[in-house]
Amino acid sequence: MDSTIMDYQLNFKSIFWRVEKLYPDRTIVSRVLDETKTFTYATFANRVRRLASLLYSEELAGKPVASIAWNTYRHLELYFAVPLTGGVLHTVNVRFHPNEVDYVIDQLHDSSAFVDQDVYETVKPKVRTFLLNPEYDKLVDSMRPVKGFPDVDERKGAVSCFTSGTTGKPKGVVYSHRSVFIHSLALLSNDVLGISGKDVVLDVVPMFHISGWDIPFASLMTGAKLVLPGVRPRAKELVDLIKGEGVTVAAGAPTVWIDVMNYVQKEKEDLGRLRTAVMGGAEPPRGLMREMRKLGIRILHAWGMTETEAIATVNGKDDLDQLSKQGYPIPAFEIALLDTEGRELPWDGRTVGELAVRGAFVTGKYYGREESFTWFRTGDVATIDQDGNVKIVDRMKDLIKSGGEWISSVDLENAIMSFPKVLEAVVIGVPDPKWGERPVALVVAKEKTSQEEIVQYLQGLNSFPKWWLPDRIIFVDSIPKTSTGKLDKKTVREDVKKFLQNP
């Protein structure tokens, strides 16, 4: 029997309708350099209509358009205007090498690029470029608002993002109107992020990477006050926004929260009304979660990747031992644990395999490539317990094989970072003539310590066999990060190799 439900498109037009019609007086706060601007949803919607008019007048509507920009109101306007007029907004990583920028723009055949003024000199894309600055604002404001938008097919592309290229050239994923709508809607569930119209949401996750985890769309869907931190926000600026704007929910990589909490403790600050901190991209260190708990902040540990349109599992348990897990799948998302032959493995919390995923917002194939996926194999080594909670053991490429046995770099990193004198740590495997590989750690210290003291601390935990302990600990001022705040192990490996050659 066929359905009798009307054919309603789950597209950006349906999100925009809510923004404009239901919440005109709600606000968006955007930091732009050292200035903070506040707009009502109504003002934002009017500017989106004017920007759409600009796209039509410049014959860019319906075409792929690149953005190379931070989390600002100008970027948010592009996020709506481009898909609303039938095009795909290609969000380009602001920290890509210029050659990578040219590569991904060429791959997606972008017609133009809208670029933040502060990054233009670095990237200089080889397509028609609009600089996002005050003159651009005047140009948008001079346009006459469009009256209507096409009802774009929900399965058409809306936003595109390329992987960070840590294992070869970046690979493109195009998210549909439908996938963005469903994923954003899922984030509103109390069992996921629980964003509501009563919240003030700060999204520190870069909008140039997986749409800031779709948190801006979810926030506007429900009328929440949205706070955008702008260009290269530092810990002080984030704390000022959290307190000054009354932020209740904030999202960012653990490295962001490490910097924030270090600032809070050093300056004897607090985090105002913040009640929920969402962390993803890496397992949050236990010490960080413990210190945030002391401030009455609930931790949500989320996992996802470019290929899953960001958040795909979430964990909000109270027990810190359980909170180290990446959590259970959010609605419209499925998981499996596979062996090397593709056979499903048991969910017993002990059996280790490769995490595979599928769902309404999981890529079916990379842009421009023939291979398609029924299940997407993530490259993450994991266990799944009987309740469906995922525990990432490591990335397959980051496991350290020593004497024929595996060492988890993630477990070692988190153990080292639980030592009170340590701020950050990263562990990699280096070639060893006897054992194949041995672990080496890079450590940023909070206060003076030594390799011997850290090793003694690890031994005292009684969590690892002796042969797991790092052969060498190198103390550094900072650890390289990717554009999304993850520890950049590719760069770390190169740095350690040079250091060991020329100590």
C-alpha positions as a printed NumPy array, in Angstrom:
array([[  0.   ,   0.   ,   0.   ],
       [  1.379,   3.414,  -0.963],
       [  1.723,   6.197,   1.57 ],
       [ -0.837,   9.   ,   1.593],
       [  1.595,  11.528,   3.122],
       [  2.339,  14.607,   1.002],
       [  5.74 ,  14.872,  -0.712],
       [  7.491,  17.419,   1.523],
       [ 11.135,  18.134,   0.751],
       [ 13.561,  18.001,   3.674],
       [ 15.696,  20.797,   2.305],
       [ 17.257,  24.076,   3.435],
       [ 14.098,  25.914,   2.481],
       [ 12.258,  24.07 ,   5.245],
       [ 14.947,  25.078,   7.783],
       [ 14.949,  28.676,   6.551],
       [ 11.151,  28.856,   6.897],
       [ 11.505,  28.169,  10.622],
       [ 14.286,  30.735,  10.988],
       [ 12.283,  33.473,   9.29 ],
       [  8.718,  32.716,  10.368],
       [  8.966,  31.251,  13.864],
       [ 11.961,  32.926,  15.495],
       [ 12.444,  36.408,  13.974],
       [ 13.435,  37.985,  17.314],
       [ 15.987,  35.33 ,  18.355],
       [ 19.624,  36.336,  18.039],
       [ 22.928,  35.362,  16.433],
       [ 26.137,  36.695,  17.965],
       [ 29.241,  36.768,  15.798],
       [ 32.771,  37.755,  16.711],
       [ 34.582,  39.37 ,  13.767],
       [ 38.222,  40.02 ,  14.603],
       [ 38.028,  41.966,  17.885],
       [ 34.446,  43.153,  17.387],
       [ 31.248,  41.328,  18.365],
       [ 28.046,  41.849,  16.385],
       [ 24.526,  40.769,  17.291],
       [ 21.773,  40.137,  14.724],
       [ 18.189,  39.005,  15.012],
       [ 17.141,  35.978,  12.986],
       [ 15.015,  38.384,  10.931],
       [ 18.049,  40.506,  10.036],
       [ 20.025,  37.358,   9.237],
       [ 17.234,  36.061,   6.98 ],
       [ 17.058,  39.396,   5.157],
       [ 20.8  ,  39.291,   4.503],
       [ 20.513,  35.717,   3.225],
       [ 17.887,  36.89 ,   0.74 ],
       [ 20.134,  39.783,  -0.342],
       [ 23.121,  37.443,  -0.707],
       [ 20.951,  35.122,  -2.815],
       [ 20.18 ,  38.12 ,  -5.025],
       [ 23.922,  38.71 ,  -5.392],
       [ 24.448,  35.072,  -6.395],
       [ 21.733,  35.383,  -9.05 ],
       [ 23.122,  38.674, -10.387],
       [ 26.648,  37.237, -10.637],
       [ 25.338,  34.035, -12.307],
       [ 26.585,  31.911,  -9.394],
       [ 23.221,  30.53 ,  -8.261],
       [ 22.916,  26.78 ,  -8.722],
       [ 26.688,  26.332,  -9.031],
       [ 29.312,  24.984,  -6.617],
       [ 30.768,  27.87 ,  -4.629],
       [ 33.786,  27.657,  -2.327],
       [ 34.036,  29.303,   1.081],
       [ 37.356,  29.677,   2.892],
       [ 36.246,  31.233,   6.134],
       [ 35.956,  31.034,   9.911],
       [ 32.84 ,  30.824,  12.097],
       [ 31.246,  34.21 ,  11.406],
       [ 27.859,  35.572,  10.362],
       [ 29.148,  36.024,   6.794],
       [ 29.982,  32.329,   6.555],
       [ 26.627,  31.367,   8.066],
       [ 24.83 ,  33.459,   5.428],
       [ 26.674,  31.56 ,   2.691],
       [ 25.662,  28.286,   4.343],
       [ 22.044,  29.168,   3.585],
       [ 22.124,  31.323,   0.461],
       [ 24.128,  28.912,  -1.705],
       [ 22.019,  25.755,  -1.066],
       [ 18.773,  27.776,  -1.084],
       [ 19.521,  28.868,  -4.664],
       [ 20.298,  25.297,  -5.736],
       [ 24.081,  25.339,  -5.425],
       [ 26.6  ,  23.446,  -3.298],
       [ 28.654,  25.328,  -0.718],
       [ 32.135,  23.81 ,  -0.74 ],
       [ 33.667,  24.588,   2.652],
       [ 37.44 ,  24.64 ,   2.167],
       [ 39.798,  24.123,   5.079],
       [ 41.448,  27.483,   5.865],
       [ 44.633,  25.664,   6.883],
       [ 45.049,  23.727,   3.66 ],
       [ 48.288,  24.354,   1.785],
       [ 47.615,  26.592,  -1.257],
       [ 48.245,  23.582,  -3.501],
       [ 45.574,  21.62 ,  -1.623],
       [ 43.174,  24.569,  -1.906],
       [ 43.674,  24.641,  -5.67 ],
       [ 43.299,  20.843,  -5.827],
       [ 39.955,  20.632,  -4.   ],
       [ 38.504,  23.682,  -5.781],
       [ 39.474,  22.126,  -9.104],
       [ 38.029,  18.754,  -8.075],
       [ 34.612,  20.22 ,  -7.301],
       [ 34.724,  22.666, -10.265],
       [ 33.931,  25.609,  -8.011],
       [ 32.709,  28.691,  -9.863],
       [ 34.012,  31.166,  -7.296],
       [ 35.368,  31.511,  -3.766],
       [ 34.249,  33.642,  -0.811],
       [ 37.329,  34.144,   1.352],
       [ 37.92 ,  35.717,   4.764],
       [ 40.193,  38.748,   4.4  ],
       [ 42.735,  37.422,   6.917],
       [ 43.413,  34.167,   5.015],
       [ 43.354,  35.503,   1.457],
       [ 47.079,  36.274,   1.219],
       [ 47.847,  32.723,   2.305],
       [ 45.544,  30.82 ,  -0.058],
       [ 44.774,  33.107,  -3.046],
       [ 42.414,  30.685,  -4.849],
       [ 42.662,  30.553,  -8.636],
       [ 38.979,  31.306,  -9.226],
       [ 36.863,  34.433,  -9.053],
       [ 37.103,  35.636,  -5.45 ],
       [ 34.917,  37.708,  -3.121],
       [ 36.679,  38.975,   0.011],
       [ 34.567,  38.719,   3.168],
       [ 35.092,  42.172,   4.665],
       [ 33.129,  45.404,   5.326],
       [ 33.052,  46.244,   1.614],
       [ 31.463,  42.861,   0.97 ],
       [ 28.811,  43.67 ,   3.587],
       [ 27.988,  46.906,   1.746],
       [ 27.688,  44.971,  -1.516],
       [ 25.278,  42.443,   0.019],
       [ 23.227,  45.19 ,   1.691],
       [ 22.906,  47.016,  -1.639],
       [ 21.081,  44.067,  -3.231],
       [ 17.296,  43.732,  -3.342],
       [ 16.142,  40.677,  -1.314],
       [ 14.854,  37.779,  -3.411],
       [ 11.214,  36.975,  -2.73 ],
       [ 11.274,  33.213,  -3.08 ],
       [ 13.527,  30.169,  -3.308],
       [ 13.159,  27.027,  -5.429],
       [ 11.972,  23.858,  -3.697],
       [ 15.252,  22.007,  -4.241],
       [ 15.13 ,  18.201,  -4.369],
       [ 16.198,  16.963,  -0.925],
       [ 18.667,  14.497,  -2.45 ],
       [ 20.62 ,  17.192,  -4.258],
       [ 23.963,  18.264,  -2.867],
       [ 23.93 ,  21.185,  -0.411],
       [ 27.32 ,  21.297,   1.327],
       [ 30.65 ,  19.68 ,   0.539],
       [ 33.714,  19.003,   2.648],
       [ 37.008,  17.307,   1.836],
       [ 38.9  ,  15.064,   4.239],
       [ 42.048,  16.577,   5.725],
       [ 44.355,  14.584,   3.477],
       [ 46.383,  12.989,   6.275],
       [ 46.718,   9.757,   4.264],
       [ 47.001,  10.996,   0.672],
       [ 45.111,  13.618,  -1.279],
       [ 41.901,  15.021,   0.271],
       [ 38.731,  13.14 ,  -0.664],
       [ 35.425,  14.912,  -1.238],
       [ 32.087,  14.204,   0.432],
       [ 28.902,  15.971,  -0.699],
       [ 26.106,  16.186,   1.87 ],
       [ 22.541,  16.36 ,   0.582],
       [ 19.785,  18.69 ,   1.796],
       [ 18.131,  15.598,   3.269],
       [ 21.216,  14.389,   5.146],
       [ 21.83 ,  17.835,   6.683],
       [ 18.18 ,  18.086,   7.751],
       [ 18.059,  14.605,   9.319],
       [ 21.423,  14.925,  11.056],
       [ 20.599,  18.386,  12.428],
       [ 17.213,  17.172,  13.647],
       [ 18.857,  14.218,  15.422],
       [ 21.137,  16.602,  17.352],
       [ 18.072,  18.134,  19.034],
       [ 17.18 ,  14.875,  20.78 ],
       [ 17.743,  14.755,  24.55 ],
       [ 19.658,  11.532,  23.946],
       [ 22.07 ,  13.332,  21.601],
       [ 22.958,  17.009,  22.262],
       [ 19.548,  18.099,  23.531],
       [ 19.732,  21.596,  22.005],
       [ 16.535,  23.576,  22.566],
       [ 15.237,  27.075,  21.959],
       [ 16.173,  27.961,  25.55 ],
       [ 19.861,  27.347,  24.907],
       [ 22.729,  29.664,  24.041],
       [ 25.027,  27.62 ,  21.794],
       [ 28.707,  28.343,  21.142],
       [ 30.101,  26.365,  18.208],
       [ 33.909,  26.348,  18.271],
       [ 34.024,  23.46 ,  15.785],
       [ 35.211,  24.996,  12.493],
       [ 32.423,  25.597,  10.007],
       [ 34.978,  24.9  ,   7.276],
       [ 35.055,  21.27 ,   8.464],
       [ 31.847,  19.198,   8.436],
       [ 29.674,  22.279,   8.895],
       [ 30.702,  22.797,  12.516],
       [ 29.153,  19.339,  13.189],
       [ 25.836,  20.763,  11.841],
       [ 25.376,  22.523,  15.184],
       [ 24.579,  25.901,  13.536],
       [ 21.733,  24.301,  11.545],
       [ 20.385,  22.458,  14.591],
       [ 20.506,  25.646,  16.679],
       [ 18.618,  27.729,  14.122],
       [ 16.07 ,  24.933,  13.616],
       [ 14.931,  25.337,  17.202],
       [ 15.478,  29.066,  17.765],
       [ 18.498,  28.839,  20.057],
       [ 20.779,  31.84 ,  20.459],
       [ 23.825,  30.995,  18.333],
       [ 27.285,  32.319,  19.166],
       [ 30.003,  32.199,  16.482],
       [ 33.576,  32.69 ,  17.805],
       [ 35.102,  34.225,  14.667],
       [ 38.692,  34.23 ,  13.486],
       [ 41.23 ,  32.085,  15.376],
       [ 39.542,  32.31 ,  18.785],
       [ 41.864,  31.906,  21.77 ],
       [ 41.003,  30.633,  25.239],
       [ 40.447,  34.102,  26.71 ],
       [ 38.102,  35.084,  23.894],
       [ 36.136,  31.849,  24.255],
       [ 35.794,  32.311,  28.023],
       [ 34.687,  35.93 ,  27.494],
       [ 32.018,  34.771,  25.021],
       [ 30.849,  31.947,  27.299],
       [ 30.409,  34.309,  30.231],
       [ 29.32 ,  37.431,  28.348],
       [ 26.674,  35.754,  26.19 ],
       [ 25.43 ,  33.276,  28.809],
       [ 26.439,  30.207,  26.809],
       [ 24.774,  26.986,  28.023],
       [ 26.047,  24.51 ,  25.392],
       [ 29.452,  24.656,  23.7  ],
       [ 31.233,  22.287,  21.318],
       [ 34.874,  21.865,  20.395],
       [ 37.767,  19.417,  20.18 ],
       [ 39.391,  18.305,  23.466],
       [ 42.424,  20.457,  22.636],
       [ 40.147,  23.529,  22.681],
       [ 38.844,  22.574,  26.124],
       [ 42.354,  21.848,  27.42 ],
       [ 43.34 ,  25.427,  26.523],
       [ 40.121,  26.85 ,  28.013],
       [ 40.493,  24.993,  31.314],
       [ 44.19 ,  25.86 ,  31.54 ],
       [ 43.224,  29.547,  31.147],
       [ 40.363,  29.243,  33.656],
       [ 42.645,  27.709,  36.281],
       [ 45.536,  30.082,  35.673],
       [ 43.358,  33.225,  35.72 ],
       [ 41.012,  31.929,  38.446],
       [ 38.064,  32.355,  36.056],
       [ 34.811,  30.422,  35.753],
       [ 32.562,  29.371,  32.868],
       [ 29.373,  31.175,  33.781],
       [ 26.152,  29.363,  32.858],
       [ 27.801,  26.648,  30.778],
       [ 26.06 ,  23.349,  31.535],
       [ 27.122,  21.099,  28.63 ],
       [ 30.482,  20.75 ,  26.855],
       [ 30.497,  18.607,  23.715],
       [ 33.86 ,  17.073,  22.8  ],
       [ 34.827,  15.111,  19.711],
       [ 37.689,  14.454,  17.339],
       [ 39.687,  12.61 ,  20.009],
       [ 39.024,  10.927,  23.341],
       [ 38.868,  13.597,  26.07 ],
       [ 41.581,  13.186,  28.741],
       [ 40.204,  11.98 ,  32.072],
       [ 41.88 ,  14.855,  33.954],
       [ 40.156,  17.401,  31.719],
       [ 36.745,  15.818,  32.233],
       [ 37.295,  15.643,  35.993],
       [ 38.198,  19.346,  36.238],
       [ 35.18 ,  20.388,  34.147],
       [ 32.906,  18.242,  36.289],
       [ 34.075,  20.238,  39.315],
       [ 32.535,  23.314,  37.642],
       [ 29.223,  21.477,  37.301],
       [ 29.594,  20.979,  33.542],
       [ 28.201,  17.874,  31.88 ],
       [ 30.511,  16.258,  29.312],
       [ 29.157,  14.778,  26.084],
       [ 31.754,  12.634,  24.334],
       [ 30.901,  12.461,  20.626],
       [ 32.452,  10.644,  17.684],
       [ 32.163,  11.131,  13.958],
       [ 34.145,  11.883,  10.821],
       [ 33.888,  13.713,   7.518],
       [ 32.282,  10.629,   5.988],
       [ 29.512,  10.562,   8.641],
       [ 28.681,  14.283,   8.509],
       [ 30.213,  14.725,  11.959],
       [ 28.505,  13.444,  15.124],
       [ 27.429,   9.822,  14.743],
       [ 27.745,   8.4  ,  18.274],
       [ 27.422,  10.16 ,  21.623],
       [ 28.093,   9.325,  25.26 ],
       [ 26.758,  11.336,  28.191],
       [ 27.327,   8.874,  31.034],
       [ 28.207,  10.089,  34.526],
       [ 30.839,   7.412,  35.172],
       [ 34.21 ,   8.688,  33.89 ],
       [ 35.324,   5.125,  33.148],
       [ 32.316,   4.706,  30.873],
       [ 32.578,   8.236,  29.459],
       [ 35.866,   7.334,  27.764],
       [ 33.778,   5.359,  25.251],
       [ 32.577,   7.115,  22.113],
       [ 28.998,   6.114,  22.898],
       [ 26.029,   4.649,  21.06 ],
       [ 24.717,   5.507,  17.576],
       [ 22.391,   8.48 ,  17.183],
       [ 19.082,   8.024,  15.256],
       [ 19.327,   7.136,  11.53 ],
       [ 22.817,   5.673,  12.009],
       [ 23.976,   2.04 ,  12.304],
       [ 27.256,   0.434,  13.349],
       [ 28.989,  -2.938,  12.95 ],
       [ 32.296,  -4.487,  13.97 ],
       [ 34.072,  -6.318,  11.153],
       [ 37.136,  -8.525,  10.811],
       [ 39.591,  -8.269,   7.926],
       [ 37.365, -10.537,   5.797],
       [ 34.279,  -8.396,   6.384],
       [ 32.622, -10.807,   8.812],
       [ 30.641,  -9.322,  11.693],
       [ 32.195,  -9.671,  15.138],
       [ 30.349,  -9.915,  18.481],
       [ 29.368,  -6.941,  20.612],
       [ 30.937,  -8.096,  23.862],
       [ 33.14 ,  -5.107,  24.78 ],
       [ 36.277,  -7.247,  24.31 ],
       [ 36.467,  -8.367,  20.688],
       [ 38.465,  -5.908,  18.586],
       [ 37.677,  -5.17 ,  14.947],
       [ 37.237,  -2.385,  12.437],
       [ 34.257,  -0.083,  12.984],
       [ 31.92 ,   0.023,   9.976],
       [ 28.951,   2.387,   9.628],
       [ 25.935,   3.209,   7.48 ],
       [ 23.009,   5.585,   7.75 ],
       [ 21.041,   8.545,   6.463],
       [ 24.051,  10.875,   6.643],
       [ 26.912,   8.489,   5.784],
       [ 28.664,   8.952,   2.46 ],
       [ 27.854,   6.361,  -0.188],
       [ 31.004,   7.195,  -2.131],
       [ 33.647,   9.878,  -2.451],
       [ 32.993,  12.633,  -4.966],
       [ 34.32 ,  11.785,  -8.433],
       [ 35.152,   8.178,  -7.54 ],
       [ 33.482,   4.992,  -8.73 ],
       [ 33.722,   2.84 ,  -5.593],
       [ 30.522,   2.883,  -3.53 ],
       [ 29.901,   1.681,   0.018],
       [ 27.158,  -0.467,   1.513],
       [ 29.004,  -0.261,   4.832],
       [ 31.676,   2.409,   5.19 ],
       [ 34.808,   0.991,   6.844],
       [ 36.121,   3.786,   9.052],
       [ 39.72 ,   2.688,   9.641],
       [ 39.052,   2.888,  13.402],
       [ 39.934,  -0.126,  15.528],
       [ 37.196,  -0.54 ,  18.132],
       [ 35.14 ,  -2.687,  20.462],
       [ 31.352,  -2.513,  20.888],
       [ 29.7  ,  -3.527,  24.151],
       [ 26.336,  -5.279,  24.558],
       [ 24.54 ,  -1.924,  24.824],
       [ 25.953,  -0.705,  21.498],
       [ 28.579,   1.613,  22.971],
       [ 31.625,   2.068,  20.762],
       [ 35.125,   2.259,  22.221],
       [ 37.752,   3.412,  19.73 ],
       [ 41.01 ,   1.643,  20.507],
       [ 43.025,   3.488,  17.872],
       [ 43.217,   4.4  ,  14.231],
       [ 44.503,   1.402,  12.274],
       [ 47.382,   3.52 ,  10.992],
       [ 48.261,   4.729,  14.527],
       [ 48.468,   1.363,  16.293],
       [ 52.029,   0.549,  17.328],
       [ 53.187,  -3.026,  16.627],
       [ 55.985,  -3.944,  19.   ],
       [ 57.39 ,  -7.476,  19.077],
       [ 54.359,  -8.709,  17.162],
       [ 51.912,  -7.259,  19.72 ],
       [ 49.739,  -4.151,  19.448],
       [ 50.06 ,  -1.014,  21.598],
       [ 47.246,   1.552,  21.603],
       [ 48.653,   5.049,  21.189],
       [ 45.303,   6.496,  22.34 ],
       [ 45.34 ,   4.628,  25.666],
       [ 48.924,   5.722,  26.345],
       [ 48.174,   9.35 ,  25.47 ],
       [ 45.209,   9.505,  27.816],
       [ 47.164,   7.847,  30.63 ],
       [ 50.017,  10.356,  30.27 ],
       [ 47.56 ,  13.27 ,  30.171],
       [ 45.961,  12.061,  33.408],
       [ 49.243,  12.957,  35.177],
       [ 48.571,  16.356,  36.86 ],
       [ 51.856,  17.857,  35.654],
       [ 51.062,  17.16 ,  31.981],
       [ 48.977,  19.438,  29.737],
       [ 49.074,  17.489,  26.448],
       [ 50.685,  14.337,  25.065],
       [ 50.896,  12.453,  21.8  ],
       [ 52.336,   8.974,  21.238],
       [ 53.645,   7.512,  17.989],
       [ 55.557,   4.423,  16.962],
       [ 59.128,   4.756,  15.688],
       [ 61.075,   2.028,  13.84 ],
       [ 63.102,  -0.28 ,  16.067],
       [ 65.562,  -2.891,  14.717],
       [ 64.662,  -5.45 ,  17.393],
       [ 60.957,  -4.925,  18.117],
       [ 59.727,  -3.455,  14.813],
       [ 58.275,  -0.365,  16.488],
       [ 58.536,   1.258,  19.894],
       [ 56.414,   4.046,  21.417],
       [ 57.786,   7.585,  21.765],
       [ 55.81 ,  10.365,  23.471],
       [ 55.804,  14.125,  22.94 ],
       [ 54.695,  15.925,  26.095],
       [ 53.723,  19.524,  26.896],
       [ 54.223,  19.966,  30.655],
       [ 52.098,  22.132,  32.95 ],
       [ 54.913,  22.241,  35.478],
       [ 58.428,  20.86 ,  35.692],
       [ 58.626,  17.077,  35.425],
       [ 60.853,  14.386,  33.914],
       [ 60.684,  11.231,  31.836],
       [ 61.42 ,   9.163,  34.941],
       [ 58.578,  10.749,  36.899],
       [ 56.056,  10.192,  34.095],
       [ 57.136,   6.566,  33.594],
       [ 56.865,   5.934,  37.343],
       [ 53.364,   7.418,  37.275],
       [ 52.369,   5.121,  34.381],
       [ 53.785,   2.105,  36.216],
       [ 51.787,   3.088,  39.301],
       [ 48.532,   3.011,  37.325],
       [ 48.945,  -0.77 ,  36.837],
       [ 47.05 ,  -0.397,  33.567],
       [ 49.672,  -1.497,  31.048],
       [ 52.333,  -4.163,  30.685],
       [ 55.847,  -2.798,  31.132],
       [ 56.689,  -3.182,  27.444],
       [ 53.899,  -0.704,  26.561],
       [ 55.671,   2.182,  28.32 ],
       [ 57.329,   4.737,  26.004],
       [ 61.066,   4.297,  25.43 ],
       [ 61.488,   8.043,  25.218],
       [ 59.603,  11.147,  26.244],
       [ 60.405,  14.36 ,  24.389],
       [ 59.315,  17.581,  26.082],
       [ 58.031,  20.282,  23.728],
       [ 56.341,  23.69 ,  24.001],
       [ 53.406,  22.677,  21.82 ],
       [ 52.09 ,  19.764,  19.775],
       [ 51.067,  20.246,  16.134],
       [ 47.304,  20.181,  15.575],
       [ 45.193,  19.61 ,  12.508],
       [ 42.758,  22.293,  11.358],
       [ 40.039,  20.647,  13.449],
       [ 42.054,  20.587,  16.675],
       [ 43.162,  16.95 ,  16.544],
       [ 46.723,  15.936,  17.328],
       [ 48.484,  15.965,  13.954],
       [ 50.334,  12.655,  14.065],
       [ 51.519,  12.979,  10.479],
       [ 53.483,  16.132,  11.366],
       [ 54.523,  14.687,  14.735],
       [ 56.076,  11.663,  13.012],
       [ 58.108,  13.931,  10.733],
       [ 59.212,  16.106,  13.682],
       [ 60.217,  13.107,  15.816],
       [ 62.141,  11.576,  12.923],
       [ 64.156,  14.785,  12.543],
       [ 64.676,  15.068,  16.297],
       [ 65.965,  11.496,  16.621],
       [ 68.31 ,  12.021,  13.686],
       [ 69.601,  15.292,  15.154],
       [ 68.936,  15.202,  18.918]])
